[in-house]
């Protein structure tokens, strides 16, 4: 009888503790975030910084588990996973988002920004928000926007003018807009997944690609394409997005923690980006890259038909007007 009383007494203490423990576990939320960048890339570092901020501010109740380096595929695949409830968050640039949100194509409109200051003013202002708000109709919400510098050509032979691009096979993130840019400049656009670009350059499947300086160096494409032409034809931002269903399941405090940390990561990423751009250029020069400064006007002139198409398209005309107004 004493033994039975002892067991019942013990259970009366243990069971409430189990209930508390179960509730604590249930309260913890882990969000899966996958992207296609190397861990050395500044955006991964910004996301890692954000994850630490989220964990600290939530006292460990909200966790971001990051899967970098294409562990779950390239951007299109991770966006589709997100839409199919198989992933919570991902990172994609505007061109990669274009098939899902047509307004994102505006960032592939050539020579739309006067300089970096103009680009940032748009990205973090009302014009940028009018674009990112459109993503909600595709099942995801933008939490943060990251600068991506300007995109330039890097090739196996030097490019000084559009005439030098004639007949060259250039890797692109394939969209109607990016394909047309290459075609108007005389080249042939070739869709190649980011992870296969190095081998494609090495084996001569493509003659070049286009991206910013930090990506050129971090992907090691610098080893197989020694000429970097600074024509600065477009400026594309990167975005961190979360599935609407996931966002709506978070309580107000969790949403605030996540959003605050995302905004802090924007500031951190900009600082890292400026530092990395300088460092990447120096590293590329050491490896043997020739950086080519070009007269941009012939490139602008060749791409005027595409710019005019954007201006006349009712989807983009007001957005472009808002963007150009920010330069004044």
N, C-alpha and C positions, 0 to 999 in steps of 0.2 A: 504493500500500500504506500509505504514511504517512497519506494522507487518510482511508482506511478505518479505520485504527487510531484516528485522532483522533475520527471520528464515533462509533465504538463507545465510546470513552472518555467522550465528552460525554454519550451516552445513559445510560451507567451512573450518571452524576451526576444528570441531569435526571429520569429515570424515578422514582427514589425520592422526589425532591422532589414530583413530580406525585402520587404515591401519598399522601404526607403531606397535601398540599393537599386532595385528594379526601376523605380521612378527616375533615379539619377541617371541610369543608363539610357532610359527612354528619352530623357530630356536632351541628351547629347546628340548633336546633328553633325554628320560628316558629309561634306559635299565633294564630289569627284570633279576635278578640273583637268582636262587634257588639252595639250597643244602640240604643235609640230616643230617647236624650236629646240635648239641645243640648250643645255643647262648653263652654258656660258653666255647666252644671249641676254641682253639687258632686260628684255620683257620678262623672261623667266625669272631673273633676279628681282624684278619689281613684283611679280606674282608671289614669289617666295617671301618677300618682305611683307606683302599683304597678308599672307597666310599666318605669319608670326604675329602680326598686329591683331588679326581676328581671334586667334587663340588666346592671346593675352587679355584683350578687352572683354572676351566672353568667359574668362576664367576656365577655359578649356571645354566649354559647352558647345562651341561652334568650331569645327575643324575643316580646313581645306586640304584635301589630299590631292597633290599635283602629280600628273602623269605626263612628263615632257617627252621631247624627242620622238614624236610620232608613235608612241606606244599604242595609241588607239586610232592611228591613221592620220592622214593629212587633214587640213581644215574642213574641206567639204564633208569628209567622213564624220568628223567629230560634230559638225553642225547637224548632220542627219541623225547621229546618235542622240543628240540633245533633243531634237524634234520628236524622236521615237521613245523618249523617256528612259534611255539607256545611259545617259550622261547628264550631269547637272550644269556644268559650266565649260566654256571653251574660249579660246582666243582666235580671232580671225582678222585679217586686214580687210579693208573696204572692197577690194577686188574679189576676194574670196566670198564675201557676203553678197556681192552683186546678184548672183543667181537667185538669192532668197529675198533680197530687198532691192528693187530696181533703182531706187534713189541713190544707193551707194555708188552707182556708176559715175556720179558727178565727180568723184575724186580721181577718176581716170580721164577726165577732160583735160587735155594737155595745156600746160602753161596757164593754169587758172589762178595761181597764187603769185603775188609779187615777190615774196620772201618768207622766211620762217616766221617772222612776227605776224604777218598776215594770216598764214596758215593756222597758227595757234589761236589767233583771235577768232577765227571761224570755228575751229575744232571745239573750243571751250565756251563759245558764245551761243546766242540764240539761233544762228544759222546752222551750227552743228547739231544743236538739240532738235531742230525741226527734222533733221535727217535721221538721227538715232531713234527718235520716237516712232518712226515707221517700222522698226524691227519687231515691235510688239505684235503686229498682225501676222508675223511669221513664227510666232511661238517663243520668242526670247526677248530679253530686255538688256540693254547696254548698261553696265555698271561703271565702266571707266574707259577713257579714250587715251591712246598712247601715240606720241609722235613717232614718225617713221622715216624722217628725213626725205630727201628727194631720190627718185629712182633714175638710174643711169645705166648705160649699156656697158657690159664688160664682155670682151671678145678675145678670140685667138689671133686676130689681126687688128691693126689700129683703125679706128673710126674717127674721121675728121669732119665729115659732112654726111648728109643723107645719101649722097651718091655712093659712099663706101659701104652702105648697108645693102645695096642692091644684090639680091640673090642669096643673102645670108640667112641661115636658119637660126632664129632667135627663140629661146624658150620663153614662154609666157604663162601666167595664170590665165588660162583660156576663158575669155569672155568676148562677146561681140566687140566691146570697146577696145580691149587690149589687142585683140587680133587686128583690128582696123589701124591702130597706131603703127604697128609693125608694117602692115601692107602699104600704108600711105608713105612710109619712109623707105619703101623699096624692098623690105625683107620678107621672109616667110615665117609666120608665127607657128611655133611647135609646142603643143601642150606636153609637158613633162613634169611628173611629181617632183617636189623639191628634193626628196631623198635620192632621186636618180639623176639629178642634174650633173653632179661631179663626173659620174661614169659616162654620161652622154657627151659631155665636153671632151673628156679624155679619149673617147672612141670616135669622135667626129660625127656623132649623130646630130649634134647641133654645133653651131659656130660661136654662139654666145648666149647671154641671158641679160636680164635687167633687174636691178635691185639697188638697195642703198649700200653704203660702204661697210657698216658693221656686219650686215648679213653676208656680203661678199667675202669678208675675211673669216667670219665664224663658221661658215659652211665649207671653208677650205677651197672654194672655187678659185680663189686667188692662185692656187697652185697650177691650175690648168687653163686659165684665161688671163693672160698677163697684161691686157690693155683695158683700162677703165676710162671711158669717155664721159666727162661730166656735162652732159647735155641737160640734165635735170628736167626731163619731160613731164613727170608727174610727181605729186606728193600724196602718199596714201597713209592714212592713219591705221593703227591697229585698235581693236576693240575687245574688251572682256565682256562676254555675254553670259547670262544665266537663263535657264528655261523658265518661262512664265509660271508653269505649274509648281516648280521648286520655289521660286520667289514668293508665290502666294501662300505657300505652306509655312513659311517662316513667320514668326510673330514680329510685332513692330520693333522690339528691341533688337532682335537678330538682324532684321533688315537694316536698322540704323548702324549697327556694328559693321556689317558687311559693306554698306555704302560709304561710311566714313573711312574705313580702311582702303577701299578702292580709290577714293579721292586722294588719300595720302600717297598711294602707290603711283598715281599720275605724276605728282611732284617729284617723287624719288626717281621715277623712270626718266623724266626729262633731264635731271642732273646726270644720271648714269649715261644717257644717250649722248649728251654733249662731250662727256669724257671719253666714251667709247669710240665716237667718231674720230676724234683726234688720235687715239691709240691705234685704232684699226688702220687708219691711213699710214701711220708710221710702220706698223707691222707689214702691211702690203708692200710698202716701198722697200723694206728690208728683204722681202722674198723676191722682189724683182718686178713689181708692177710699175707700169708707165701710166701715170695719170695725165690725161689729155684734156686741156682746156679748149673749148670750141666756141665758135661764134654761134649762139643759139638761134639767131634769126632765121637761117635756112631751115632749121628744124621746126620752128614756129610756123613758117610759111607753108611747109609741107603738110602740116597738121591743121591748117585753117579750115578745110572742109569738115573735119570732125568737130572742131569747136563750133562751127556754124550750125551743125546738126543738133548739138546740145542746146544752143541758144534758141533754136526754133521748135524744140520739142516741148510740149506743154508740161511734161513731167518735170523738166529741169529748168525751164526758163526763169521761173521765180526764184528757185534755189540759187541759180547762178547770179541773178540780179542781187540777191541778198549777200552772196559771197563777195561780189565786186564792190558792194556798198561798204563792206567792212574795211576795205583798203583806203577809204577816203578819210 
